[in-house]
C-alpha cells in the first residue's frame, strides 16, 4: 500500500520452447487452464461491465500475481523471469489499471469488488486453485481473498503488504507508522493527479528510489499516461482509506487466515514499518515470516533471486 508500485512476464527462450507455445500470438480464452503451460494474454470478465487483462506465462502449478500501486502486471518481470520455467504465472492488471477496465465511480474500488475480481480470475484461469503472490495493495486484496475464499488459495505469499487488522492497530498506536503514512493524504486529495503526473510522472518515478532502468521508466510513464489509469489507481486509496491526521484503513476487520502463508518483508520499507509484522500469528494460523534486511518496499526489484528462492519451495509444496 506504499508508493508507486508493477507484470507482463518475460521468460527465457528455453522455457518457451519447453512450453511449446508461440509467444507472438495472444492465448485464446481457454488456453492453458488445464495444460500446465501458457503464453499470451486473455481478457477475463470479473463483474458486470468490468473485465481484466491477464498475462499468462510459464509451465507448472498455477501462481496468481497481484500488483499494487502504482504498479502493473509487468512489475513482476524480474521475479517472473526466475519462476516461469517451474510455474504457470497468471498476472492481471487489476481494475483501474489499463488495459484492464477503469470504472469511474470510487465505490467500485472498495475491497470487496477488488477481491471479487481476483476470485473471478482464479476461477476462470486456475479452477483448481492457485498460490497467490501479492505486493502492496495487491497484498490487501490477497489477505481478504484468502480469508473469504480459502478454497481458491492453495498458499498465500505476501510481499510488503500489511495485514488489515495489524495495519489498523499500527496506525492507531504507532506514531512512527502514522508519520510514515502521511503520503496517503496526498493520494486522497484532488490535487494528487496533477502533482504525481508533473514532469512526465517524475514524482512516481522518484518513488521507486532509483531502482528503475531507463527502459522501465519509459514503460511506466507510457502505462500511467493511459487515460484514466492514474485516477483508477488512486481510487484504491480513496475508496479504502480515511483521510486525516491519522490516515487509516476503512477495510474489512477480523481477517482470519487458515491457508498456509509466507510473508516476505523488506525491513527497510520507509512506508510500511516492521511493526506490521508484530502479532501476525494472532490472525494467521499457518505463518512463516522471512525478513530481508537489505531491501525495502521495492524488494521485487532489489532481490528478485532471493524472493524466487523463497517462493519456489513454498509454491511447489502440496
PEGI-V585618 format. One record per residue. N is the residue number from 1. RES is the residue in one letter. PHI is phi in whole degrees, -180 to 180 (none if undefined). D_LAST is the distance of its C-alpha to the last C-alpha in Angstrom with 1 decimal. Layout:
# PEGI-V585618
n & res & phi & d_last
N & RES & PHI & D_LAST
N & RES & PHI & D_LAST
This chain:
# PEGI-V585618
n & res & phi & d_last
1 & X & none & 29.8
2 & X & -92 & 31.9
3 & X & -72 & 34.3
4 & X & -51 & 34.0
5 & X & -151 & 30.4
6 & X & none & 28.1
7 & X & none & 25.4
8 & X & -98 & 26.6
9 & X & -94 & 24.4
10 & X & -103 & 26.0
11 & X & -126 & 24.4
12 & X & -67 & 26.1
13 & X & -62 & 28.1
14 & X & -66 & 26.2
15 & X & -67 & 22.9
16 & X & -60 & 25.1
17 & X & -62 & 26.5
18 & X & -68 & 23.1
19 & X & -77 & 22.3
20 & X & 74 & 25.7
21 & X & -111 & 26.7
22 & X & -94 & 29.9
23 & X & -71 & 29.4
24 & X & -78 & 32.9
25 & X & -119 & 32.3
26 & X & -61 & 30.4
27 & X & -72 & 27.6
28 & X & -64 & 28.7
29 & X & -60 & 27.4
30 & X & -108 & 24.9
31 & X & -71 & 23.9
32 & X & 82 & 20.3
33 & X & -62 & 18.7
34 & X & -114 & 17.4
35 & X & -78 & 18.5
36 & X & 84 & 15.7
37 & X & -133 & 18.7
38 & X & -157 & 21.1
39 & X & -155 & 24.2
40 & X & 125 & 26.7
41 & X & -143 & 27.3
42 & X & -133 & 27.3
43 & X & -104 & 29.0
44 & X & -118 & 27.0
45 & X & -66 & 29.1
46 & X & -122 & 27.8
47 & X & -161 & 30.8
48 & X & -59 & 34.5
49 & X & 78 & 36.0
50 & X & -128 & 33.0
51 & X & -138 & 30.8
52 & X & -112 & 28.6
53 & X & -84 & 28.6
54 & X & -125 & 25.0
55 & X & -90 & 24.5
56 & X & -133 & 21.8
57 & X & -149 & 21.2
58 & X & 101 & 18.9
59 & X & -131 & 16.6
60 & X & 125 & 12.9
61 & X & -58 & 10.0
62 & X & -80 & 12.0
63 & X & -125 & 13.2
64 & X & -101 & 16.1
65 & X & -113 & 18.7
66 & X & -116 & 21.4
67 & X & -83 & 24.6
68 & X & -114 & 27.3
69 & X & -105 & 31.1
70 & X & -100 & 32.9
71 & X & -93 & 30.1
72 & X & -141 & 29.0
73 & X & -55 & 26.1
74 & X & -73 & 27.6
75 & X & -59 & 27.3
76 & X & -78 & 23.8
77 & X & -49 & 25.4
78 & X & -60 & 25.3
79 & X & -77 & 21.6
80 & X & -64 & 20.8
81 & X & -56 & 22.9
82 & X & -93 & 20.4
83 & X & -111 & 17.2
84 & X & -68 & 18.4
85 & X & -73 & 18.3
86 & X & -116 & 14.5
87 & X & -139 & 13.6
88 & X & -93 & 15.5
89 & X & -100 & 17.2
90 & X & -122 & 18.8
91 & X & -128 & 21.5
92 & X & -80 & 24.1
93 & X & -79 & 27.5
94 & X & -72 & 27.5
95 & X & -58 & 30.6
96 & X & 96 & 33.7
97 & X & -119 & 32.8
98 & X & -60 & 34.5
99 & X & -88 & 33.8
100 & X & -71 & 32.0
101 & X & -71 & 34.3
102 & X & -128 & 36.2
103 & X & -58 & 37.4
104 & X & -82 & 40.7
105 & X & -85 & 40.5
106 & X & -61 & 39.0
107 & X & -60 & 37.5
108 & X & -67 & 35.1
109 & X & -108 & 33.2
110 & X & -65 & 32.5
111 & X & -60 & 28.9
112 & X & -59 & 28.5
113 & X & -65 & 29.2
114 & X & -66 & 27.2
115 & X & -65 & 24.1
116 & X & -62 & 25.0
117 & X & -59 & 25.2
118 & X & -62 & 21.6
119 & X & -64 & 20.4
120 & X & -65 & 22.6
121 & X & -63 & 21.2
122 & X & -65 & 17.6
123 & X & -62 & 19.0
124 & X & -80 & 21.2
125 & X & -111 & 19.1
126 & X & -142 & 15.4
127 & X & -63 & 15.9
128 & X & -85 & 12.4
129 & X & 95 & 11.7
130 & X & -148 & 11.1
131 & X & -75 & 10.4
132 & X & -108 & 14.1
133 & X & -113 & 16.1
134 & X & -144 & 19.6
135 & X & -130 & 22.9
136 & X & 57 & 26.1
137 & X & -60 & 26.9
138 & X & -58 & 23.7
139 & X & -68 & 22.1
140 & X & -61 & 24.4
141 & X & -59 & 23.2
142 & X & -67 & 19.5
143 & X & -56 & 20.2
144 & X & -72 & 22.1
145 & X & -57 & 19.7
146 & X & -66 & 16.8
147 & X & -73 & 19.4
148 & X & -87 & 20.9
149 & X & -133 & 18.0
150 & X & -61 & 14.8
151 & X & -67 & 13.9
152 & X & -94 & 13.9
153 & X & -115 & 11.9
154 & X & -76 & 8.1
155 & X & -172 & 9.3
156 & X & -122 & 12.9
157 & X & -119 & 14.7
158 & X & -109 & 18.4
159 & X & -117 & 21.1
160 & X & 44 & 24.5
161 & X & -143 & 24.5
162 & X & -75 & 25.8
163 & X & -65 & 24.5
164 & X & -54 & 27.3
165 & X & -70 & 28.5
166 & X & -69 & 28.5
167 & X & -65 & 30.3
168 & X & -59 & 32.8
169 & X & -63 & 33.6
170 & X & -65 & 34.0
171 & X & -64 & 36.4
172 & X & -75 & 38.4
173 & X & -111 & 38.6
174 & X & -109 & 38.3
175 & X & -62 & 41.4
176 & X & -65 & 39.5
177 & X & -70 & 36.8
178 & X & -60 & 39.5
179 & X & -66 & 41.3
180 & X & -65 & 38.2
181 & X & -93 & 37.7
182 & X & -64 & 41.2
183 & X & -57 & 40.4
184 & X & -62 & 38.9
185 & X & -63 & 42.5
186 & X & -65 & 43.4
187 & X & -63 & 40.4
188 & X & -82 & 41.6
189 & X & -81 & 45.2
190 & X & -74 & 47.0
191 & X & -87 & 47.8
192 & X & -59 & 44.3
193 & X & -60 & 44.3
194 & X & -65 & 47.6
195 & X & -69 & 46.8
196 & X & -74 & 43.3
197 & X & -92 & 44.6
198 & X & -61 & 47.7
199 & X & 53 & 48.5
200 & X & 58 & 45.9
201 & X & 68 & 43.1
202 & X & -62 & 43.8
203 & X & -59 & 42.8
204 & X & -70 & 39.2
205 & X & -59 & 39.2
206 & X & -62 & 40.5
207 & X & -64 & 37.7
208 & X & -87 & 35.3
209 & X & 57 & 37.3
210 & X & 75 & 38.3
211 & X & -90 & 34.9
212 & X & -91 & 35.4
213 & X & -71 & 37.1
214 & X & -55 & 40.1
215 & X & -64 & 38.0
216 & X & -63 & 35.4
217 & X & -59 & 38.3
218 & X & -63 & 39.8
219 & X & -67 & 36.6
220 & X & -66 & 36.2
221 & X & -58 & 39.9
222 & X & -65 & 39.8
223 & X & -70 & 36.8
224 & X & -64 & 38.3
225 & X & -77 & 41.6
226 & X & -63 & 40.2
227 & X & -52 & 42.2
228 & X & 85 & 40.7
229 & X & -69 & 37.7
230 & X & -64 & 38.8
231 & X & -64 & 39.9
232 & X & -58 & 36.6
233 & X & -66 & 34.6
234 & X & -66 & 37.1
235 & X & -66 & 36.9
236 & X & -61 & 33.5
237 & X & -70 & 35.4
238 & X & -63 & 38.4
239 & X & -85 & 36.4
240 & X & -133 & 34.3
241 & X & -125 & 36.5
242 & X & -87 & 39.7
243 & X & -78 & 42.4
244 & X & 148 & 44.7
245 & X & -58 & 45.2
246 & X & -120 & 41.8
247 & X & -65 & 39.7
248 & X & -138 & 36.7
249 & X & -79 & 33.9
250 & X & -105 & 34.7
251 & X & -121 & 31.1
252 & X & -54 & 29.2
253 & X & -113 & 29.3
254 & X & 54 & 27.3
255 & X & -85 & 24.0
256 & X & -103 & 21.5
257 & X & -120 & 17.7
258 & X & -107 & 15.2
259 & X & -75 & 12.0
260 & X & -63 & 10.6
261 & X & -134 & 13.2
262 & X & -119 & 14.4
263 & X & -106 & 18.1
264 & X & -113 & 19.9
265 & X & -134 & 23.6
266 & X & -77 & 26.7
267 & X & -76 & 29.1
268 & X & -89 & 32.2
269 & X & -56 & 31.5
270 & X & -83 & 35.1
271 & X & -113 & 34.2
272 & X & -121 & 31.2
273 & X & -81 & 32.0
274 & X & -70 & 29.8
275 & X & -58 & 31.0
276 & X & -69 & 28.3
277 & X & -92 & 25.8
278 & X & -74 & 27.9
279 & X & 80 & 26.8
280 & X & -59 & 23.4
281 & X & -68 & 21.9
282 & X & -74 & 24.3
283 & X & -114 & 22.5
284 & X & -123 & 18.8
285 & X & -79 & 17.4
286 & X & -128 & 14.3
287 & X & -114 & 16.0
288 & X & -127 & 16.1
289 & X & -119 & 19.2
290 & X & -124 & 20.3
291 & X & -98 & 23.9
292 & X & -121 & 25.6
293 & X & -71 & 29.3
294 & X & -101 & 30.7
295 & X & -128 & 29.4
296 & X & -121 & 30.2
297 & X & -63 & 29.2
298 & X & -97 & 28.9
299 & X & -61 & 26.4
300 & X & -60 & 24.9
301 & X & -88 & 28.3
302 & X & -82 & 28.9
303 & X & -138 & 25.7
304 & X & -62 & 23.4
305 & X & -66 & 22.5
306 & X & -67 & 21.6
307 & X & -64 & 19.4
308 & X & -61 & 17.7
309 & X & -64 & 17.1
310 & X & -78 & 15.5
311 & X & -75 & 13.4
312 & X & -55 & 12.1
313 & X & -68 & 9.9
314 & X & -66 & 8.7
315 & X & -72 & 8.0
316 & X & -82 & 6.5
317 & X & -68 & 3.8
318 & X & -68 & 0.0
